[in-house]
Amino acid sequence: MSAVIRGGHFILGPEVKAFEQELAAYVGVDHAIGVANGTDAISIAARALGVQPGDEVIVPSFTFYATAEAIAAIGATPVFCDVDRDTRNITVDTVKPALTSKTKAIVAVDLFGMPAEISAIRDAFGIPVIEDAAQALGASLAGRKAGALGDIATFSFYPSKNLGAFGDGGAITTDDADLAELARALRFHGSRDKQSFEYVGYNSRLDEIQATVLRVLLPQIDSWCDGRRAGAQAYVDAGLGDHLQLPGSVDGAIPAWHLYVPTADDADAKLASLNAAGVQARAYYRTPLHRQPAMAPYVNRNGKAAELRVTDELARTILALPISPVFTRAQADEVVAALAAS
Ligand SMILES: *Cc1c(COP(=O)(O)O)cnc(C)c1O
């Protein structure tokens, strides 16, 4: 950070370039493009795929708001689909009812760090898939890393993510040289050479200081994810399954457990007693996206609202428990004891 400050090269300099190469190598793709945040990353990835105003893009309703917001922000129509109850991810079966002749792309979120079955979705429909891997750096599926599963993928380096900057940051990864070049132009005002402006783009850059932070932290990601997986295993070993329905796994997946989110029919009551016992459990996504006020214009298609039964059920029953790279068995025992006493 000091070297960047002394050098005075703050935007799109050698640190961002080096981080892009290191991230691409880690994920196992040819190209990584640093951007300002994970939300812009999704908008830019969709634009690079050719998504235009009026096009439909299928997105899960059970995810962080930015997944759908980034699609609406480019004038396209987010079409909400359901998720699988066990893995909380979209599947071939949940995408199918949302498909129309206007579907231009699908956004698959690796929710809570569990990679989605993206190659099955690509094979089934022949429609490009944007992998929203904001929660999944360090996860893998069938030997491919999260960020290498779709046609193009997006990351967020918001401080609470598995790899966090000291501020905002994001990235796009892809094996496709044309998509990469377009994304690179779009992050810089739609220009390839700072002379000719070919597209109405974005001012969306990862800055040099954040890139230095990310370059120092990226080499830690595997050991941090190992710690998160050990934390998840500690919950299993501590008997959490006697009190809550544990999250399921995608076959062949090694999850990154950004969040560890079991379910319970009386989730709010359990949440209250955990919080009273000093356990920082949280309710994430209690209101799914198809019920958010700003998404109302996109929900009633042909006068008929999509029924997203699993999404509504999960939204009501989820319960995010503490997890981190340094979460211990003793802490898991404490959480389980608090549940047993409630
Ligand atoms: C955090 C997150 C984003 C947005 O990332 P920002 O960097 O905060 O813009 C998008 N999608 C998912 C699934 C996220 O968790």
The ligand as a Gaussian input file, in Angstrom:
#p B3LYP/6-31G(d) Opt

LIG

0 1
 C      -22.185000      -9.740000      -2.027000
 C      -22.930000     -10.292000      -3.165000
 C      -23.106000      -9.568000      -4.367000
 C      -22.724000      -8.125000      -4.514000
 O      -21.417000      -7.813000      -4.251000
 P      -20.999000      -6.284000      -3.901000
 O      -19.515000      -6.330000      -3.994000
 O      -21.491000      -6.003000      -2.524000
 O      -21.604000      -5.401000      -4.922000
 C      -23.753000     -10.187000      -5.422000
 N      -24.227000     -11.437000      -5.323000
 C      -24.110000     -12.152000      -4.186000
 C      -24.647000     -13.546000      -4.150000
 C      -23.470000     -11.611000      -3.074000
 O      -23.363000     -12.337000      -1.950000

